[in-house]
Amino acid sequence: MSDIQWSDGAPIYRQLKERVIAMMLDGILKPGDALPSVRQVAADYQLNPITVSRAYQELADEGLVEKRRGLGMFMTEQAATQLRSSERERFLNEEWPAVLERIQRLGLSLDELLPQGKV
């Protein structure tokens, strides 16, 4: 989670949660991996431990991590699959229509969008 830049646009706990989700989707965190401890993240990024706990609790509530008493928080086996599925659905429903509209407006062809050797 190095080099996190916090923005003013969203609460810190939500930004932290999104960063952990990105690490899961990118394969940096793998199923069964331990998340850094609340205290460690709070110290490393000068955050209130309650902020870190809130982000971790939301991840647990969504079934992406599980608490192991005395051991910490661990990425669940199904987290990446679950996230990929929800991210694909969100992209197709929320982002793709605007992208497609812009492609059509600009008159772009499939060959321009998918250059040979790049697919």
Biopython code that builds the backbone (N, CA, C, O; Angstrom):
import numpy as np
from Bio.PDB.StructureBuilder import StructureBuilder

atoms = [
    (1, "MET", "N", (0.826, -1.203, 0.000)),
    (1, "MET", "CA", (0.000, 0.000, 0.000)),
    (1, "MET", "C", (0.861, 1.254, 0.000)),
    (1, "MET", "O", (0.421, 2.316, 0.439)),
    (2, "SER", "N", (2.062, 1.131, -0.482)),
    (2, "SER", "CA", (2.961, 2.272, -0.432)),
    (2, "SER", "C", (2.491, 3.406, -1.338)),
    (2, "SER", "O", (1.767, 3.194, -2.312)),
    (3, "ASP", "N", (2.921, 4.607, -0.990)),
    (3, "ASP", "CA", (2.667, 5.802, -1.794)),
    (3, "ASP", "C", (1.188, 6.089, -2.029)),
    (3, "ASP", "O", (0.786, 6.389, -3.154)),
    (4, "ILE", "N", (0.390, 6.002, -0.995)),
    (4, "ILE", "CA", (-1.023, 6.351, -1.125)),
    (4, "ILE", "C", (-1.157, 7.864, -1.045)),
    (4, "ILE", "O", (-0.629, 8.500, -0.133)),
    (5, "GLN", "N", (-1.867, 8.427, -2.007)),
    (5, "GLN", "CA", (-2.177, 9.850, -2.004)),
    (5, "GLN", "C", (-3.649, 10.000, -1.648)),
    (5, "GLN", "O", (-4.513, 9.545, -2.396)),
    (6, "TRP", "N", (-3.944, 10.626, -0.527)),
    (6, "TRP", "CA", (-5.333, 10.813, -0.110)),
    (6, "TRP", "C", (-5.891, 12.035, -0.814)),
    (6, "TRP", "O", (-5.212, 13.055, -0.939)),
    (7, "SER", "N", (-7.124, 11.931, -1.272)),
    (7, "SER", "CA", (-7.772, 13.078, -1.909)),
    (7, "SER", "C", (-8.860, 13.604, -0.981)),
    (7, "SER", "O", (-9.276, 12.934, -0.036)),
    (8, "ASP", "N", (-9.303, 14.803, -1.271)),
    (8, "ASP", "CA", (-10.364, 15.412, -0.470)),
    (8, "ASP", "C", (-11.741, 14.968, -0.929)),
    (8, "ASP", "O", (-12.738, 15.276, -0.275)),
    (9, "GLY", "N", (-11.813, 14.251, -2.039)),
    (9, "GLY", "CA", (-13.091, 13.913, -2.643)),
    (9, "GLY", "C", (-13.895, 12.841, -1.949)),
    (9, "GLY", "O", (-15.113, 12.786, -2.118)),
    (10, "ALA", "N", (-13.254, 11.986, -1.172)),
    (10, "ALA", "CA", (-13.960, 10.878, -0.521)),
    (10, "ALA", "C", (-13.358, 10.665, 0.861)),
    (10, "ALA", "O", (-12.199, 11.006, 1.096)),
    (11, "PRO", "N", (-14.141, 10.102, 1.773)),
    (11, "PRO", "CA", (-13.605, 9.831, 3.111)),
    (11, "PRO", "C", (-12.377, 8.915, 3.030)),
    (11, "PRO", "O", (-12.295, 8.051, 2.156)),
    (12, "ILE", "N", (-11.436, 9.111, 3.939)),
    (12, "ILE", "CA", (-10.192, 8.342, 3.944)),
    (12, "ILE", "C", (-10.467, 6.846, 4.060)),
    (12, "ILE", "O", (-9.817, 6.051, 3.382)),
    (13, "TYR", "N", (-11.423, 6.447, 4.910)),
    (13, "TYR", "CA", (-11.681, 5.016, 5.071)),
    (13, "TYR", "C", (-12.119, 4.399, 3.746)),
    (13, "TYR", "O", (-11.764, 3.259, 3.445)),
    (14, "ARG", "N", (-12.885, 5.143, 2.955)),
    (14, "ARG", "CA", (-13.346, 4.630, 1.667)),
    (14, "ARG", "C", (-12.176, 4.540, 0.678)),
    (14, "ARG", "O", (-12.080, 3.581, -0.088)),
    (15, "GLN", "N", (-11.297, 5.534, 0.699)),
    (15, "GLN", "CA", (-10.123, 5.500, -0.171)),
    (15, "GLN", "C", (-9.219, 4.321, 0.192)),
    (15, "GLN", "O", (-8.683, 3.650, -0.691)),
    (16, "LEU", "N", (-9.052, 4.073, 1.491)),
    (16, "LEU", "CA", (-8.247, 2.940, 1.947)),
    (16, "LEU", "C", (-8.884, 1.627, 1.510)),
    (16, "LEU", "O", (-8.196, 0.729, 1.026)),
    (17, "LYS", "N", (-10.179, 1.519, 1.679)),
    (17, "LYS", "CA", (-10.903, 0.318, 1.250)),
    (17, "LYS", "C", (-10.712, 0.090, -0.246)),
    (17, "LYS", "O", (-10.449, -1.039, -0.663)),
    (18, "GLU", "N", (-10.837, 1.129, -1.057)),
    (18, "GLU", "CA", (-10.670, 1.006, -2.507)),
    (18, "GLU", "C", (-9.246, 0.599, -2.868)),
    (18, "GLU", "O", (-9.033, -0.135, -3.833)),
    (19, "ARG", "N", (-8.275, 1.074, -2.097)),
    (19, "ARG", "CA", (-6.876, 0.693, -2.353)),
    (19, "ARG", "C", (-6.677, -0.796, -2.079)),
    (19, "ARG", "O", (-6.004, -1.481, -2.849)),
    (20, "VAL", "N", (-7.253, -1.302, -0.994)),
    (20, "VAL", "CA", (-7.148, -2.728, -0.680)),
    (20, "VAL", "C", (-7.835, -3.546, -1.777)),
    (20, "VAL", "O", (-7.311, -4.573, -2.209)),
    (21, "ILE", "N", (-9.000, -3.092, -2.223)),
    (21, "ILE", "CA", (-9.716, -3.777, -3.308)),
    (21, "ILE", "C", (-8.856, -3.810, -4.572)),
    (21, "ILE", "O", (-8.788, -4.841, -5.241)),
    (22, "ALA", "N", (-8.201, -2.699, -4.907)),
    (22, "ALA", "CA", (-7.321, -2.661, -6.081)),
    (22, "ALA", "C", (-6.180, -3.663, -5.932)),
    (22, "ALA", "O", (-5.803, -4.325, -6.898)),
    (23, "MET", "N", (-5.633, -3.774, -4.730)),
    (23, "MET", "CA", (-4.556, -4.737, -4.487)),
    (23, "MET", "C", (-5.051, -6.172, -4.677)),
    (23, "MET", "O", (-4.309, -7.028, -5.158)),
    (24, "MET", "N", (-6.290, -6.431, -4.305)),
    (24, "MET", "CA", (-6.876, -7.761, -4.505)),
    (24, "MET", "C", (-7.068, -8.047, -5.991)),
    (24, "MET", "O", (-6.720, -9.128, -6.468)),
    (25, "LEU", "N", (-7.616, -7.091, -6.716)),
    (25, "LEU", "CA", (-7.867, -7.268, -8.146)),
    (25, "LEU", "C", (-6.571, -7.369, -8.950)),
    (25, "LEU", "O", (-6.511, -8.080, -9.953)),
    (26, "ASP", "N", (-5.540, -6.655, -8.506)),
    (26, "ASP", "CA", (-4.253, -6.666, -9.210)),
    (26, "ASP", "C", (-3.387, -7.867, -8.840)),
    (26, "ASP", "O", (-2.320, -8.068, -9.420)),
    (27, "GLY", "N", (-3.847, -8.667, -7.872)),
    (27, "GLY", "CA", (-3.084, -9.843, -7.470)),
    (27, "GLY", "C", (-1.957, -9.564, -6.499)),
    (27, "GLY", "O", (-1.158, -10.453, -6.204)),
    (28, "ILE", "N", (-1.883, -8.344, -5.998)),
    (28, "ILE", "CA", (-0.875, -8.019, -4.986)),
    (28, "ILE", "C", (-1.223, -8.748, -3.697)),
    (28, "ILE", "O", (-0.353, -9.315, -3.036)),
    (29, "LEU", "N", (-2.511, -8.727, -3.346)),
    (29, "LEU", "CA", (-3.024, -9.555, -2.250)),
    (29, "LEU", "C", (-3.663, -10.777, -2.879)),
    (29, "LEU", "O", (-4.428, -10.667, -3.837)),
    (30, "LYS", "N", (-3.348, -11.932, -2.340)),
    (30, "LYS", "CA", (-3.891, -13.188, -2.865)),
    (30, "LYS", "C", (-4.766, -13.846, -1.806)),
    (30, "LYS", "O", (-4.619, -13.559, -0.618)),
    (31, "PRO", "N", (-5.676, -14.725, -2.222)),
    (31, "PRO", "CA", (-6.520, -15.418, -1.243)),
    (31, "PRO", "C", (-5.673, -16.047, -0.136)),
    (31, "PRO", "O", (-4.682, -16.731, -0.393)),
    (32, "GLY", "N", (-6.095, -15.794, 1.095)),
    (32, "GLY", "CA", (-5.377, -16.315, 2.256)),
    (32, "GLY", "C", (-4.318, -15.381, 2.799)),
    (32, "GLY", "O", (-3.820, -15.596, 3.904)),
    (33, "ASP", "N", (-3.957, -14.337, 2.044)),
    (33, "ASP", "CA", (-2.955, -13.381, 2.522)),
    (33, "ASP", "C", (-3.521, -12.542, 3.656)),
    (33, "ASP", "O", (-4.703, -12.199, 3.674)),
    (34, "ALA", "N", (-2.650, -12.224, 4.597)),
    (34, "ALA", "CA", (-3.025, -11.343, 5.703)),
    (34, "ALA", "C", (-2.944, -9.891, 5.252)),
    (34, "ALA", "O", (-2.024, -9.504, 4.532)),
    (35, "LEU", "N", (-3.907, -9.100, 5.681)),
    (35, "LEU", "CA", (-3.832, -7.662, 5.469)),
    (35, "LEU", "C", (-2.897, -7.093, 6.531)),
    (35, "LEU", "O", (-2.771, -7.671, 7.610)),
    (36, "PRO", "N", (-2.241, -5.973, 6.243)),
    (36, "PRO", "CA", (-1.431, -5.341, 7.286)),
    (36, "PRO", "C", (-2.320, -5.022, 8.489)),
    (36, "PRO", "O", (-3.507, -4.737, 8.331)),
    (37, "SER", "N", (-1.749, -5.069, 9.674)),
    (37, "SER", "CA", (-2.546, -4.822, 10.878)),
    (37, "SER", "C", (-3.076, -3.390, 10.889)),
    (37, "SER", "O", (-2.516, -2.492, 10.261)),
    (38, "VAL", "N", (-4.164, -3.208, 11.617)),
    (38, "VAL", "CA", (-4.760, -1.878, 11.762)),
    (38, "VAL", "C", (-3.724, -0.912, 12.309)),
    (38, "VAL", "O", (-3.574, 0.200, 11.803)),
    (39, "ARG", "N", (-3.012, -1.334, 13.339)),
    (39, "ARG", "CA", (-2.004, -0.456, 13.953)),
    (39, "ARG", "C", (-0.896, -0.100, 12.970)),
    (39, "ARG", "O", (-0.436, 1.041, 12.927)),
    (40, "GLN", "N", (-0.471, -1.084, 12.183)),
    (40, "GLN", "CA", (0.607, -0.841, 11.223)),
    (40, "GLN", "C", (0.180, 0.164, 10.157)),
    (40, "GLN", "O", (0.922, 1.096, 9.849)),
    (41, "VAL", "N", (-1.010, -0.023, 9.597)),
    (41, "VAL", "CA", (-1.509, 0.902, 8.570)),
    (41, "VAL", "C", (-1.697, 2.295, 9.166)),
    (41, "VAL", "O", (-1.339, 3.297, 8.547)),
    (42, "ALA", "N", (-2.261, 2.350, 10.367)),
    (42, "ALA", "CA", (-2.471, 3.642, 11.026)),
    (42, "ALA", "C", (-1.142, 4.361, 11.239)),
    (42, "ALA", "O", (-1.040, 5.565, 11.003)),
    (43, "ALA", "N", (-0.133, 3.630, 11.682)),
    (43, "ALA", "CA", (1.180, 4.237, 11.920)),
    (43, "ALA", "C", (1.852, 4.645, 10.608)),
    (43, "ALA", "O", (2.396, 5.744, 10.503)),
    (44, "ASP", "N", (1.814, 3.769, 9.617)),
    (44, "ASP", "CA", (2.486, 4.040, 8.340)),
    (44, "ASP", "C", (1.916, 5.252, 7.614)),
    (44, "ASP", "O", (2.652, 6.001, 6.971)),
    (45, "TYR", "N", (0.601, 5.445, 7.718)),
    (45, "TYR", "CA", (-0.048, 6.512, 6.956)),
    (45, "TYR", "C", (-0.609, 7.624, 7.833)),
    (45, "TYR", "O", (-1.374, 8.472, 7.375)),
    (46, "GLN", "N", (-0.213, 7.603, 9.101)),
    (46, "GLN", "CA", (-0.638, 8.625, 10.059)),
    (46, "GLN", "C", (-2.154, 8.791, 10.057)),
    (46, "GLN", "O", (-2.682, 9.897, 9.939)),
    (47, "LEU", "N", (-2.834, 7.654, 10.193)),
    (47, "LEU", "CA", (-4.290, 7.633, 10.236)),
    (47, "LEU", "C", (-4.757, 7.245, 11.627)),
    (47, "LEU", "O", (-4.021, 6.627, 12.397)),
    (48, "ASN", "N", (-5.973, 7.613, 11.930)),
    (48, "ASN", "CA", (-6.596, 7.161, 13.161)),
    (48, "ASN", "C", (-6.903, 5.672, 13.001)),
    (48, "ASN", "O", (-7.455, 5.275, 11.974)),
    (49, "PRO", "N", (-6.561, 4.836, 13.985)),
    (49, "PRO", "CA", (-6.870, 3.409, 13.880)),
    (49, "PRO", "C", (-8.353, 3.127, 13.633)),
    (49, "PRO", "O", (-8.694, 2.119, 13.015)),
    (50, "ILE", "N", (-9.231, 4.001, 14.107)),
    (50, "ILE", "CA", (-10.667, 3.817, 13.886)),
    (50, "ILE", "C", (-10.986, 3.928, 12.389)),
    (50, "ILE", "O", (-11.859, 3.220, 11.886)),
    (51, "THR", "N", (-10.285, 4.808, 11.688)),
    (51, "THR", "CA", (-10.464, 4.954, 10.240)),
    (51, "THR", "C", (-10.085, 3.667, 9.523)),
    (51, "THR", "O", (-10.811, 3.202, 8.644)),
    (52, "VAL", "N", (-8.947, 3.093, 9.899)),
    (52, "VAL", "CA", (-8.483, 1.842, 9.290)),
    (52, "VAL", "C", (-9.456, 0.717, 9.629)),
    (52, "VAL", "O", (-9.813, -0.084, 8.765)),
    (53, "SER", "N", (-9.883, 0.660, 10.889)),
    (53, "SER", "CA", (-10.834, -0.376, 11.313)),
    (53, "SER", "C", (-12.130, -0.296, 10.525)),
    (53, "SER", "O", (-12.705, -1.325, 10.167)),
    (54, "ARG", "N", (-12.588, 0.901, 10.256)),
    (54, "ARG", "CA", (-13.837, 1.062, 9.501)),
    (54, "ARG", "C", (-13.684, 0.518, 8.083)),
    (54, "ARG", "O", (-14.575, -0.168, 7.582)),
    (55, "ALA", "N", (-12.566, 0.819, 7.440)),
    (55, "ALA", "CA", (-12.314, 0.297, 6.090)),
    (55, "ALA", "C", (-12.269, -1.224, 6.115)),
    (55, "ALA", "O", (-12.882, -1.877, 5.270)),
    (56, "TYR", "N", (-11.551, -1.790, 7.073)),
    (56, "TYR", "CA", (-11.439, -3.243, 7.184)),
    (56, "TYR", "C", (-12.788, -3.876, 7.501)),
    (56, "TYR", "O", (-13.105, -4.949, 6.988)),
    (57, "GLN", "N", (-13.583, -3.221, 8.342)),
    (57, "GLN", "CA", (-14.895, -3.767, 8.690)),
    (57, "GLN", "C", (-15.806, -3.817, 7.469)),
    (57, "GLN", "O", (-16.550, -4.781, 7.289)),
    (58, "GLU", "N", (-15.753, -2.793, 6.636)),
    (58, "GLU", "CA", (-16.564, -2.809, 5.412)),
    (58, "GLU", "C", (-16.133, -3.939, 4.482)),
    (58, "GLU", "O", (-16.970, -4.588, 3.855)),
    (59, "LEU", "N", (-14.829, -4.170, 4.395)),
    (59, "LEU", "CA", (-14.333, -5.287, 3.584)),
    (59, "LEU", "C", (-14.837, -6.615, 4.144)),
    (59, "LEU", "O", (-15.200, -7.515, 3.386)),
    (60, "ALA", "N", (-14.859, -6.735, 5.469)),
    (60, "ALA", "CA", (-15.363, -7.959, 6.110)),
    (60, "ALA", "C", (-16.863, -8.105, 5.888)),
    (60, "ALA", "O", (-17.347, -9.203, 5.614)),
    (61, "ASP", "N", (-17.598, -7.004, 6.005)),
    (61, "ASP", "CA", (-19.052, -7.037, 5.799)),
    (61, "ASP", "C", (-19.410, -7.486, 4.383)),
    (61, "ASP", "O", (-20.456, -8.096, 4.165)),
    (62, "GLU", "N", (-18.542, -7.184, 3.432)),
    (62, "GLU", "CA", (-18.772, -7.561, 2.037)),
    (62, "GLU", "C", (-18.232, -8.956, 1.715)),
    (62, "GLU", "O", (-18.341, -9.421, 0.580)),
    (63, "GLY", "N", (-17.652, -9.619, 2.714)),
    (63, "GLY", "CA", (-17.144, -10.978, 2.519)),
    (63, "GLY", "C", (-15.819, -11.048, 1.783)),
    (63, "GLY", "O", (-15.443, -12.109, 1.285)),
    (64, "LEU", "N", (-15.110, -9.938, 1.709)),
    (64, "LEU", "CA", (-13.835, -9.901, 0.992)),
    (64, "LEU", "C", (-12.662, -10.293, 1.884)),
    (64, "LEU", "O", (-11.652, -10.810, 1.407)),
    (65, "VAL", "N", (-12.806, -10.044, 3.171)),
    (65, "VAL", "CA", (-11.801, -10.461, 4.150)),
    (65, "VAL", "C", (-12.517, -11.134, 5.306)),
    (65, "VAL", "O", (-13.711, -10.928, 5.527)),
    (66, "GLU", "N", (-11.761, -11.942, 6.042)),
    (66, "GLU", "CA", (-12.323, -12.584, 7.222)),
    (66, "GLU", "C", (-11.416, -12.312, 8.412)),
    (66, "GLU", "O", (-10.194, -12.249, 8.286)),
    (67, "LYS", "N", (-12.045, -12.155, 9.564)),
    (67, "LYS", "CA", (-11.303, -11.936, 10.799)),
    (67, "LYS", "C", (-10.934, -13.288, 11.385)),
    (67, "LYS", "O", (-11.764, -14.194, 11.466)),
    (68, "ARG", "N", (-9.690, -13.408, 11.788)),
    (68, "ARG", "CA", (-9.248, -14.596, 12.515)),
    (68, "ARG", "C", (-8.757, -14.105, 13.864)),
    (68, "ARG", "O", (-7.725, -13.443, 13.974)),
    (69, "ARG", "N", (-9.514, -14.444, 14.871)),
    (69, "ARG", "CA", (-9.251, -13.946, 16.219)),
    (69, "ARG", "C", (-7.790, -14.154, 16.616)),
    (69, "ARG", "O", (-7.260, -15.264, 16.565)),
    (70, "GLY", "N", (-7.169, -13.065, 17.006)),
    (70, "GLY", "CA", (-5.786, -13.102, 17.445)),
    (70, "GLY", "C", (-4.768, -13.131, 16.318)),
    (70, "GLY", "O", (-3.566, -13.035, 16.568)),
    (71, "LEU", "N", (-5.228, -13.262, 15.089)),
    (71, "LEU", "CA", (-4.310, -13.353, 13.952)),
    (71, "LEU", "C", (-4.425, -12.174, 12.993)),
    (71, "LEU", "O", (-3.433, -11.773, 12.386)),
    (72, "GLY", "N", (-5.624, -11.617, 12.850)),
    (72, "GLY", "CA", (-5.806, -10.478, 11.962)),
    (72, "GLY", "C", (-6.872, -10.710, 10.913)),
    (72, "GLY", "O", (-7.771, -11.533, 11.083)),
    (73, "MET", "N", (-6.754, -9.966, 9.824)),
    (73, "MET", "CA", (-7.708, -10.023, 8.716)),
    (73, "MET", "C", (-7.016, -10.676, 7.524)),
    (73, "MET", "O", (-5.852, -10.402, 7.232)),
    (74, "PHE", "N", (-7.767, -11.556, 6.839)),
    (74, "PHE", "CA", (-7.219, -12.306, 5.715)),
    (74, "PHE", "C", (-8.160, -12.231, 4.523)),
    (74, "PHE", "O", (-9.381, -12.244, 4.677)),
    (75, "MET", "N", (-7.572, -12.152, 3.331)),
    (75, "MET", "CA", (-8.367, -12.135, 2.102)),
    (75, "MET", "C", (-9.052, -13.485, 1.942)),
    (75, "MET", "O", (-8.424, -14.532, 2.100)),
    (76, "THR", "N", (-10.344, -13.453, 1.629)),
    (76, "THR", "CA", (-11.096, -14.694, 1.447)),
    (76, "THR", "C", (-10.777, -15.313, 0.089)),
    (76, "THR", "O", (-10.272, -14.647, -0.816)),
    (77, "GLU", "N", (-11.081, -16.593, -0.028)),
    (77, "GLU", "CA", (-10.808, -17.331, -1.268)),
    (77, "GLU", "C", (-11.600, -16.779, -2.452)),
    (77, "GLU", "O", (-11.103, -16.758, -3.578)),
    (78, "GLN", "N", (-12.828, -16.335, -2.199)),
    (78, "GLN", "CA", (-13.695, -15.891, -3.294)),
    (78, "GLN", "C", (-13.617, -14.388, -3.560)),
    (78, "GLN", "O", (-14.323, -13.896, -4.441)),
    (79, "ALA", "N", (-12.794, -13.651, -2.839)),
    (79, "ALA", "CA", (-12.776, -12.188, -2.944)),
    (79, "ALA", "C", (-12.496, -11.691, -4.363)),
    (79, "ALA", "O", (-13.238, -10.854, -4.876)),
    (80, "ALA", "N", (-11.446, -12.190, -4.999)),
    (80, "ALA", "CA", (-11.080, -11.684, -6.329)),
    (80, "ALA", "C", (-12.178, -11.972, -7.348)),
    (80, "ALA", "O", (-12.509, -11.113, -8.165)),
    (81, "THR", "N", (-12.743, -13.176, -7.302)),
    (81, "THR", "CA", (-13.817, -13.538, -8.229)),
    (81, "THR", "C", (-15.037, -12.658, -8.002)),
    (81, "THR", "O", (-15.643, -12.161, -8.951)),
    (82, "GLN", "N", (-15.389, -12.471, -6.738)),
    (82, "GLN", "CA", (-16.537, -11.636, -6.373)),
    (82, "GLN", "C", (-16.316, -10.197, -6.836)),
    (82, "GLN", "O", (-17.216, -9.579, -7.406)),
    (83, "LEU", "N", (-15.129, -9.669, -6.593)),
    (83, "LEU", "CA", (-14.824, -8.292, -6.986)),
    (83, "LEU", "C", (-14.821, -8.126, -8.500)),
    (83, "LEU", "O", (-15.384, -7.165, -9.024)),
    (84, "ARG", "N", (-14.193, -9.056, -9.195)),
    (84, "ARG", "CA", (-14.130, -8.971, -10.649)),
    (84, "ARG", "C", (-15.535, -8.970, -11.241)),
    (84, "ARG", "O", (-15.829, -8.212, -12.165)),
    (85, "SER", "N", (-16.387, -9.817, -10.707)),
    (85, "SER", "CA", (-17.763, -9.899, -11.192)),
    (85, "SER", "C", (-18.506, -8.584, -10.964)),
    (85, "SER", "O", (-19.167, -8.077, -11.870)),
    (86, "SER", "N", (-18.398, -8.036, -9.763)),
    (86, "SER", "CA", (-19.114, -6.788, -9.471)),
    (86, "SER", "C", (-18.520, -5.609, -10.236)),
    (86, "SER", "O", (-19.254, -4.718, -10.663)),
    (87, "GLU", "N", (-17.197, -5.592, -10.414)),
    (87, "GLU", "CA", (-16.563, -4.515, -11.175)),
    (87, "GLU", "C", (-16.952, -4.582, -12.656)),
    (87, "GLU", "O", (-17.188, -3.550, -13.285)),
    (88, "ARG", "N", (-17.017, -5.803, -13.211)),
    (88, "ARG", "CA", (-17.435, -5.963, -14.610)),
    (88, "ARG", "C", (-18.864, -5.456, -14.793)),
    (88, "ARG", "O", (-19.162, -4.734, -15.744)),
    (89, "GLU", "N", (-19.740, -5.843, -13.872)),
    (89, "GLU", "CA", (-21.142, -5.422, -13.956)),
    (89, "GLU", "C", (-21.263, -3.904, -13.860)),
    (89, "GLU", "O", (-22.008, -3.282, -14.616)),
    (90, "ARG", "N", (-20.522, -3.317, -12.922)),
    (90, "ARG", "CA", (-20.557, -1.867, -12.752)),
    (90, "ARG", "C", (-20.040, -1.179, -14.017)),
    (90, "ARG", "O", (-20.635, -0.204, -14.477)),
    (91, "PHE", "N", (-18.937, -1.680, -14.581)),
    (91, "PHE", "CA", (-18.378, -1.091, -15.797)),
    (91, "PHE", "C", (-19.374, -1.164, -16.947)),
    (91, "PHE", "O", (-19.614, -0.172, -17.634)),
    (92, "LEU", "N", (-19.948, -2.338, -17.149)),
    (92, "LEU", "CA", (-20.875, -2.518, -18.272)),
    (92, "LEU", "C", (-22.139, -1.678, -18.128)),
    (92, "LEU", "O", (-22.683, -1.201, -19.124)),
    (93, "ASN", "N", (-22.606, -1.495, -16.903)),
    (93, "ASN", "CA", (-23.844, -0.745, -16.677)),
    (93, "ASN", "C", (-23.639, 0.756, -16.525)),
    (93, "ASN", "O", (-24.501, 1.541, -16.922)),
    (94, "GLU", "N", (-22.510, 1.164, -15.957)),
    (94, "GLU", "CA", (-22.322, 2.574, -15.635)),
    (94, "GLU", "C", (-21.330, 3.294, -16.543)),
    (94, "GLU", "O", (-21.549, 4.453, -16.894)),
    (95, "GLU", "N", (-20.250, 2.632, -16.927)),
    (95, "GLU", "CA", (-19.205, 3.309, -17.691)),
    (95, "GLU", "C", (-19.269, 3.028, -19.192)),
    (95, "GLU", "O", (-19.092, 3.936, -20.003)),
    (96, "TRP", "N", (-19.522, 1.776, -19.560)),
    (96, "TRP", "CA", (-19.485, 1.394, -20.974)),
    (96, "TRP", "C", (-20.445, 2.188, -21.853)),
    (96, "TRP", "O", (-20.052, 2.571, -22.955)),
    (97, "PRO", "N", (-21.680, 2.458, -21.434)),
    (97, "PRO", "CA", (-22.573, 3.221, -22.318)),
    (97, "PRO", "C", (-21.977, 4.563, -22.755)),
    (97, "PRO", "O", (-22.121, 4.952, -23.914)),
    (98, "ALA", "N", (-21.316, 5.266, -21.849)),
    (98, "ALA", "CA", (-20.706, 6.551, -22.207)),
    (98, "ALA", "C", (-19.506, 6.346, -23.127)),
    (98, "ALA", "O", (-19.292, 7.129, -24.053)),
    (99, "VAL", "N", (-18.720, 5.297, -22.876)),
    (99, "VAL", "CA", (-17.571, 4.994, -23.735)),
    (99, "VAL", "C", (-18.053, 4.656, -25.145)),
    (99, "VAL", "O", (-17.520, 5.169, -26.129)),
    (100, "LEU", "N", (-19.054, 3.797, -25.236)),
    (100, "LEU", "CA", (-19.595, 3.395, -26.536)),
    (100, "LEU", "C", (-20.151, 4.600, -27.297)),
    (100, "LEU", "O", (-19.934, 4.738, -28.501)),
    (101, "GLU", "N", (-20.858, 5.455, -26.595)),
    (101, "GLU", "CA", (-21.410, 6.659, -27.226)),
    (101, "GLU", "C", (-20.294, 7.530, -27.795)),
    (101, "GLU", "O", (-20.423, 8.073, -28.892)),
    (102, "ARG", "N", (-19.209, 7.659, -27.053)),
    (102, "ARG", "CA", (-18.089, 8.483, -27.523)),
    (102, "ARG", "C", (-17.405, 7.835, -28.726)),
    (102, "ARG", "O", (-17.029, 8.528, -29.671)),
    (103, "ILE", "N", (-17.244, 6.521, -28.696)),
    (103, "ILE", "CA", (-16.656, 5.795, -29.831)),
    (103, "ILE", "C", (-17.484, 6.044, -31.085)),
    (103, "ILE", "O", (-16.941, 6.320, -32.155)),
    (104, "GLN", "N", (-18.795, 5.944, -30.945)),
    (104, "GLN", "CA", (-19.684, 6.145, -32.089)),
    (104, "GLN", "C", (-19.636, 7.590, -32.575)),
    (104, "GLN", "O", (-19.610, 7.841, -33.779)),
    (105, "ARG", "N", (-19.624, 8.531, -31.647)),
    (105, "ARG", "CA", (-19.585, 9.946, -32.003)),
    (105, "ARG", "C", (-18.308, 10.282, -32.767)),
    (105, "ARG", "O", (-18.331, 11.106, -33.681)),
    (106, "LEU", "N", (-17.195, 9.650, -32.401)),
    (106, "LEU", "CA", (-15.916, 9.912, -33.052)),
    (106, "LEU", "C", (-15.714, 9.082, -34.317)),
    (106, "LEU", "O", (-14.747, 9.287, -35.051)),
    (107, "GLY", "N", (-16.624, 8.150, -34.567)),
    (107, "GLY", "CA", (-16.531, 7.322, -35.763)),
    (107, "GLY", "C", (-15.340, 6.384, -35.764)),
    (107, "GLY", "O", (-14.778, 6.090, -36.819)),
    (108, "LEU", "N", (-14.955, 5.918, -34.602)),
    (108, "LEU", "CA", (-13.807, 5.016, -34.504)),
    (108, "LEU", "C", (-14.177, 3.615, -34.968)),
    (108, "LEU", "O", (-15.285, 3.136, -34.726)),
    (109, "SER", "N", (-13.226, 2.966, -35.640)),
    (109, "SER", "CA", (-13.452, 1.594, -36.107)),
    (109, "SER", "C", (-12.808, 0.608, -35.131)),
    (109, "SER", "O", (-11.998, 0.976, -34.282)),
    (110, "LEU", "N", (-13.197, -0.648, -35.285)),
    (110, "LEU", "CA", (-12.610, -1.700, -34.460)),
    (110, "LEU", "C", (-11.110, -1.800, -34.684)),
    (110, "LEU", "O", (-10.359, -2.042, -33.739)),
    (111, "ASP", "N", (-10.662, -1.617, -35.927)),
    (111, "ASP", "CA", (-9.231, -1.674, -36.228)),
    (111, "ASP", "C", (-8.464, -0.567, -35.505)),
    (111, "ASP", "O", (-7.334, -0.777, -35.065)),
    (112, "GLU", "N", (-9.072, 0.594, -35.385)),
    (112, "GLU", "CA", (-8.422, 1.696, -34.668)),
    (112, "GLU", "C", (-8.387, 1.435, -33.167)),
    (112, "GLU", "O", (-7.425, 1.784, -32.483)),
    (113, "LEU", "N", (-9.445, 0.820, -32.672)),
    (113, "LEU", "CA", (-9.533, 0.556, -31.239)),
    (113, "LEU", "C", (-8.677, -0.627, -30.810)),
    (113, "LEU", "O", (-8.138, -0.642, -29.703)),
    (114, "LEU", "N", (-8.555, -1.615, -31.687)),
    (114, "LEU", "CA", (-7.818, -2.835, -31.365)),
    (114, "LEU", "C", (-6.729, -3.067, -32.405)),
    (114, "LEU", "O", (-6.877, -3.929, -33.271)),
    (115, "PRO", "N", (-5.631, -2.307, -32.332)),
    (115, "PRO", "CA", (-4.557, -2.463, -33.316)),
    (115, "PRO", "C", (-4.016, -3.894, -33.324)),
    (115, "PRO", "O", (-3.948, -4.555, -32.288)),
    (116, "GLN", "N", (-3.635, -4.355, -34.514)),
    (116, "GLN", "CA", (-3.104, -5.713, -34.663)),
    (116, "GLN", "C", (-1.909, -5.908, -33.729)),
    (116, "GLN", "O", (-1.069, -5.023, -33.568)),
    (117, "GLY", "N", (-1.861, -7.083, -33.125)),
    (117, "GLY", "CA", (-0.764, -7.411, -32.230)),
    (117, "GLY", "C", (-0.923, -6.884, -30.819)),
    (117, "GLY", "O", (-0.110, -7.201, -29.950)),
    (118, "LYS", "N", (-1.935, -6.099, -30.572)),
    (118, "LYS", "CA", (-2.154, -5.530, -29.239)),
    (118, "LYS", "C", (-3.227, -6.278, -28.465)),
    (118, "LYS", "O", (-3.425, -6.029, -27.276)),
    (119, "VAL", "N", (-3.920, -7.195, -29.134)),
    (119, "VAL", "CA", (-5.027, -7.906, -28.492)),
    (119, "VAL", "C", (-4.550, -9.243, -27.999)),
    (119, "VAL", "O", (-5.329, -10.004, -27.425)),
]
sb = StructureBuilder()
sb.init_structure("model")
sb.init_model(0)
sb.init_chain("A")
sb.init_seg("    ")
for serial, (resi, resn, name, xyz) in enumerate(atoms, 1):
    if name == "N":
        sb.init_residue(resn, " ", resi, " ")
    sb.init_atom(name, np.array(xyz, "f"), 0.0, 1.0, " ", f" {name:<3s}", serial, name[0])
structure = sb.get_structure()
